[in-house]
Amino acid sequence: MGAHYDHLGTGWPDVRAAHQGKIHHGADDNASGIAVMLELARQIAPKWQPERTVIFAAFTGEEANLLGSRHYTRTDKNHPTEKIIAMLNLDTVGRLENNPVTVFGTGTARELVHIFRGASFVTGIPVNAVQDDFGSSDQAAFIQAGIPAVQFFASAHEDYHAPGDTADKIDSAGLVKVAAILKEASEYLANRIEPLTVTLSSAPAPAESTKPTEKRKTSLGTVPDFSYQGEGVRIDNTLPGSPAQQAGLQPGDILIQLAGQPISDLASYAAILRTLKAGGKTELEYRRNGKLNKIEVMLIER
């Protein structure tokens, strides 16, 4: 089980121009994940006698191309990757409110979706099991090493990578729900003798880099529906005052093309945004109730 314990400080490596030099508190991203992990460790360490070793790891450098977790998967001789059955990562779990607990990457092993459905049934807490992993946190380093891995996630919000990510906005009851799902899943995995049925490709992991991954600097202000599995990106909400809201985009709209490039999924949507500059206008195509619509939208700095 892991979580990253550092954030952006006063901005590096993903500061927005308007926030340069301001303290980025990182309460949700990712003190929330560290808090859940430490509390679970405190609760289970005196009680569990599992069949498997349970490792709790706090990583640094997640914001700079997963430096800490990649270092772990490549250098830890005490717990080599070939012996790890699964990795459960906590990142941005502090603002759950009425949302289900989202778990990305359940498609990395055949059994994972059933494990989290079972955890949801036992606890009575809704779980949104998303097969795809978007490579946005430390679980990606383990997936690249051939290990089934997931990310626990609560919700997207306007304080992402901004100074407004403060402790007073954390949903403590939501943290308990995340911890309950984590406990059920980890207890099952810790007592499972046989390995999971891995569904990952055998492609080699990319070479480690000390440079941060290029971050997208532009946004429309859309909050994606992470449960959507179809073509395009379905909107769950729009941020207040954002170009998406001003353009009249609504929850349920499906974005299918931006700047003349097709949007197949969240990864392609982010890739397109990385090629565009804030302040410019571009054409967006979206589908609402089966009808295709085209509008011009302004891009803002993310």
C-alpha positions as CSV (number, residue, x, y, z in Angstrom):
1,M,0.0,0.0,0.0
2,G,1.4,3.4,-0.9
3,A,0.8,7.1,-1.1
4,H,3.0,10.1,-2.0
5,Y,3.8,12.4,1.0
6,D,5.1,15.5,-0.8
7,H,3.4,18.0,-3.0
8,L,4.4,21.2,-4.9
9,G,5.8,23.4,-2.2
10,T,5.7,26.8,-3.7
11,G,5.1,25.5,-7.1
12,W,7.7,23.1,-8.5
13,P,7.3,21.3,-10.8
14,D,3.7,22.1,-11.9
15,V,3.0,25.7,-10.8
16,R,0.5,27.8,-12.6
17,A,1.7,31.3,-13.3
18,A,-0.9,32.9,-11.0
19,H,0.3,30.8,-8.1
20,Q,4.0,31.2,-8.4
21,G,5.6,31.5,-5.0
22,K,2.4,30.6,-3.1
23,I,2.3,27.7,-0.7
24,H,0.6,24.6,-2.1
25,H,-0.7,22.9,1.0
26,G,-1.6,19.6,-0.7
27,A,-4.2,18.5,1.9
28,D,-6.1,16.4,-0.6
29,D,-3.2,15.8,-2.9
30,N,-1.9,13.9,-1.0
31,A,-1.9,14.3,2.7
32,S,-5.3,12.6,2.5
33,G,-3.8,9.4,1.1
34,I,-1.0,9.4,3.6
35,A,-3.5,9.8,6.5
36,V,-5.6,6.9,5.4
37,M,-2.5,4.7,4.9
38,L,-1.0,5.5,8.3
39,E,-4.3,5.0,10.1
40,L,-4.8,1.6,8.5
41,A,-1.3,0.6,9.4
42,R,-2.0,1.7,13.0
43,Q,-5.2,-0.3,13.1
44,I,-4.0,-3.6,11.6
45,A,-0.4,-3.9,12.7
46,P,-1.2,-5.3,16.1
47,K,-4.1,-7.5,14.9
48,W,-3.3,-9.0,11.5
49,Q,-1.3,-12.2,10.9
50,P,-1.6,-12.4,7.1
51,E,-0.2,-15.0,4.8
52,R,1.7,-12.4,2.8
53,T,3.9,-9.5,3.8
54,V,2.1,-6.2,3.8
55,I,4.4,-3.2,2.9
56,F,3.4,0.4,3.6
57,A,5.4,2.8,1.5
58,A,5.3,6.7,1.5
59,F,6.8,7.9,-1.8
60,T,8.4,11.2,-2.7
61,G,8.7,12.8,-6.2
62,E,5.3,11.7,-7.5
63,E,4.8,15.1,-9.0
64,A,8.2,14.8,-10.8
65,N,7.6,11.7,-12.9
66,L,7.0,9.2,-10.1
67,L,10.7,9.4,-9.0
68,G,10.1,7.7,-5.6
69,S,7.9,4.8,-6.7
70,R,10.0,4.1,-9.8
71,H,13.1,4.0,-7.6
72,Y,11.4,1.6,-5.2
73,T,10.4,-0.8,-8.0
74,R,13.9,-0.9,-9.4
75,T,16.1,-1.0,-6.3
76,D,14.3,-2.6,-3.3
77,K,16.2,-5.9,-2.8
78,N,14.3,-6.8,0.4
79,H,10.9,-6.8,-1.4
80,P,11.6,-7.5,-5.1
81,T,8.9,-6.8,-7.6
82,E,8.5,-10.4,-8.7
83,K,7.2,-11.2,-5.2
84,I,4.6,-8.5,-5.1
85,I,1.0,-9.7,-5.7
86,A,-0.5,-6.2,-6.0
87,M,-0.1,-2.5,-5.2
88,L,-2.9,-0.3,-3.8
89,N,-2.2,3.4,-4.1
90,L,-4.0,6.2,-2.4
91,D,-4.0,9.6,-4.1
92,T,-6.5,12.5,-3.7
93,V,-9.0,10.7,-1.5
94,G,-9.9,13.6,0.7
95,R,-13.1,15.0,-0.9
96,L,-15.4,12.1,-1.3
97,E,-18.7,13.7,-0.2
98,N,-21.5,11.8,-1.9
99,N,-19.4,10.2,-4.6
100,P,-18.5,6.5,-4.8
101,V,-15.0,5.5,-4.0
102,T,-13.3,5.4,-7.4
103,V,-10.7,2.8,-8.0
104,F,-8.6,3.2,-11.2
105,G,-6.8,0.3,-12.8
106,T,-9.1,-2.6,-11.9
107,G,-8.4,-4.1,-15.3
108,T,-4.7,-4.8,-14.5
109,A,-5.7,-8.2,-13.0
110,R,-8.8,-10.3,-13.8
111,E,-9.8,-10.6,-10.1
112,L,-9.6,-7.0,-9.1
113,V,-13.0,-5.8,-10.2
114,H,-14.6,-8.7,-8.3
115,I,-12.5,-7.9,-5.2
116,F,-13.7,-4.3,-5.1
117,R,-17.3,-5.3,-5.8
118,G,-17.0,-7.6,-2.8
119,A,-15.5,-4.9,-0.7
120,S,-18.4,-2.6,-1.7
121,F,-21.0,-5.3,-0.8
122,V,-19.4,-6.0,2.6
123,T,-19.1,-2.4,3.7
124,G,-22.2,-1.0,2.0
125,I,-20.0,1.8,0.4
126,P,-20.4,2.4,-3.3
127,V,-17.3,1.7,-5.4
128,N,-16.7,2.9,-9.0
129,A,-14.3,0.3,-10.4
130,V,-12.6,1.8,-13.5
131,Q,-10.7,-0.7,-15.6
132,D,-8.3,1.8,-17.2
133,D,-5.4,3.3,-15.3
134,F,-4.6,6.8,-16.5
135,G,-0.9,6.6,-15.4
136,S,-1.3,9.7,-13.2
137,S,0.1,8.4,-9.9
138,D,2.5,6.0,-8.2
139,Q,0.6,2.9,-9.2
140,A,1.9,3.5,-12.7
141,A,5.4,2.6,-11.7
142,F,4.2,-0.8,-10.4
143,I,2.1,-1.4,-13.5
144,Q,5.2,-0.7,-15.6
145,A,7.0,-3.3,-13.6
146,G,4.3,-5.9,-14.4
147,I,2.5,-5.7,-11.1
148,P,-1.3,-5.3,-10.9
149,A,-2.0,-1.9,-9.3
150,V,-4.9,0.5,-8.6
151,Q,-5.4,4.0,-7.5
152,F,-8.0,5.0,-4.9
153,F,-9.5,8.4,-5.8
154,A,-12.4,10.6,-4.4
155,S,-13.2,13.5,-6.7
156,A,-11.8,16.2,-9.0
157,H,-12.0,19.8,-7.9
158,E,-10.8,23.3,-8.8
159,D,-8.1,23.3,-6.0
160,Y,-6.1,20.6,-7.8
161,H,-2.5,21.8,-7.8
162,A,-3.5,25.1,-6.3
163,P,-3.0,26.9,-3.0
164,G,-6.7,26.3,-2.1
165,D,-6.1,22.6,-1.4
166,T,-6.3,23.1,2.4
167,A,-7.2,20.9,5.3
168,D,-10.4,22.6,6.2
169,K,-11.9,21.2,2.9
170,I,-11.2,17.6,3.7
171,D,-14.2,15.3,4.2
172,S,-13.2,13.2,7.2
173,A,-16.2,10.9,6.9
174,G,-15.2,10.2,3.4
175,L,-11.7,9.3,4.5
176,V,-13.3,6.6,6.7
177,K,-15.2,5.2,3.7
178,V,-12.0,5.0,1.6
179,A,-10.2,3.3,4.5
180,A,-13.0,0.7,4.8
181,I,-12.7,-0.3,1.2
182,L,-8.9,-0.3,1.4
183,K,-9.1,-2.6,4.5
184,E,-11.4,-5.1,2.9
185,A,-9.4,-5.3,-0.4
186,S,-6.0,-5.4,1.3
187,E,-7.1,-8.1,3.9
188,Y,-8.2,-10.3,1.0
189,L,-5.0,-9.8,-1.0
190,A,-2.8,-10.3,2.1
191,N,-4.4,-13.8,2.7
192,R,-4.6,-14.9,-1.0
193,I,-1.9,-17.6,-1.5
194,E,-2.0,-17.7,-5.3
195,P,-1.0,-14.7,-7.5
196,L,-3.6,-12.7,-9.4
197,T,-4.3,-13.3,-13.1
198,V,-2.2,-10.4,-14.6
199,T,-3.7,-8.8,-17.7
200,L,-0.8,-6.5,-18.4
201,S,1.3,-6.5,-21.5
202,S,4.9,-7.5,-21.2
203,A,6.2,-4.3,-22.7
204,P,9.3,-3.0,-20.8
205,A,9.0,0.0,-18.5
206,P,10.3,3.3,-19.9
207,A,13.7,4.5,-18.8
208,E,13.7,6.5,-15.6
209,S,14.0,10.2,-16.0
210,T,14.9,12.9,-13.5
211,K,12.9,15.4,-15.4
212,P,9.2,16.0,-14.6
213,T,6.7,14.7,-17.2
214,E,5.4,17.5,-19.4
215,K,2.2,18.7,-17.8
216,R,-0.7,20.1,-19.7
217,K,-1.1,23.9,-19.1
218,T,-4.5,24.5,-20.5
219,S,-8.0,23.6,-19.5
220,L,-11.7,23.9,-20.4
221,G,-12.8,23.5,-16.8
222,T,-14.5,20.1,-17.3
223,V,-14.7,17.5,-14.6
224,P,-14.8,14.1,-16.3
225,D,-17.1,11.2,-15.4
226,F,-14.5,8.5,-14.6
227,S,-17.1,5.7,-14.7
228,Y,-17.7,6.3,-18.4
229,Q,-16.3,3.5,-20.6
230,G,-17.4,4.6,-24.0
231,E,-15.8,6.6,-26.8
232,G,-14.9,10.2,-25.9
233,V,-15.0,11.9,-22.5
234,R,-18.3,12.3,-20.7
235,I,-18.6,15.4,-18.4
236,D,-19.6,14.9,-14.8
237,N,-19.5,18.7,-14.0
238,T,-18.0,22.0,-15.0
239,L,-15.9,24.3,-12.8
240,P,-17.5,27.6,-11.8
241,G,-16.6,30.4,-14.2
242,S,-14.7,28.1,-16.5
243,P,-15.0,28.2,-20.3
244,A,-16.9,24.9,-20.2
245,Q,-19.5,26.5,-17.9
246,Q,-19.7,29.7,-20.0
247,A,-20.1,27.7,-23.2
248,G,-23.1,25.9,-21.7
249,L,-21.6,22.4,-21.4
250,Q,-23.7,20.2,-19.1
251,P,-23.3,17.0,-17.1
252,G,-23.7,14.1,-19.5
253,D,-22.3,15.8,-22.6
254,I,-19.7,13.7,-24.4
255,L,-16.7,15.4,-25.8
256,I,-15.6,13.8,-29.1
257,Q,-13.3,16.3,-30.8
258,L,-11.1,19.2,-29.8
259,A,-9.1,21.4,-32.2
260,G,-9.9,19.0,-35.0
261,Q,-8.5,16.0,-33.2
262,P,-10.6,13.1,-32.1
263,I,-11.1,12.5,-28.3
264,S,-11.1,8.7,-27.7
265,D,-10.6,8.8,-24.0
266,L,-9.2,10.8,-21.1
267,A,-5.6,10.2,-22.1
268,S,-6.2,11.5,-25.6
269,Y,-8.1,14.5,-24.3
270,A,-5.2,15.4,-22.0
271,A,-2.7,14.9,-24.8
272,I,-4.6,17.3,-27.1
273,L,-4.8,19.9,-24.3
274,R,-1.0,19.7,-23.9
275,T,-0.6,20.9,-27.5
276,L,-2.8,24.0,-27.1
277,K,-2.0,27.3,-25.6
278,A,-4.0,29.2,-23.0
279,G,-5.8,32.3,-24.2
280,G,-6.6,31.0,-27.6
281,K,-9.9,29.8,-29.0
282,T,-10.6,26.4,-30.6
283,E,-13.5,24.3,-31.9
284,L,-15.1,21.7,-29.7
285,E,-17.4,19.0,-30.8
286,Y,-19.7,17.2,-28.3
287,R,-22.7,15.0,-28.3
288,R,-25.8,15.7,-26.2
289,N,-28.7,13.3,-26.2
290,G,-27.4,11.8,-29.4
291,K,-27.1,15.1,-31.2
292,L,-23.8,16.4,-32.4
293,N,-22.9,20.0,-31.5
294,K,-20.0,22.3,-32.4
295,I,-19.0,25.3,-30.4
296,E,-16.0,27.6,-30.1
297,V,-14.3,27.6,-26.7
298,M,-11.6,29.7,-25.0
299,L,-8.7,27.8,-23.4
300,I,-7.5,28.9,-20.0
301,E,-4.4,28.1,-17.9
302,R,-4.9,25.0,-15.9
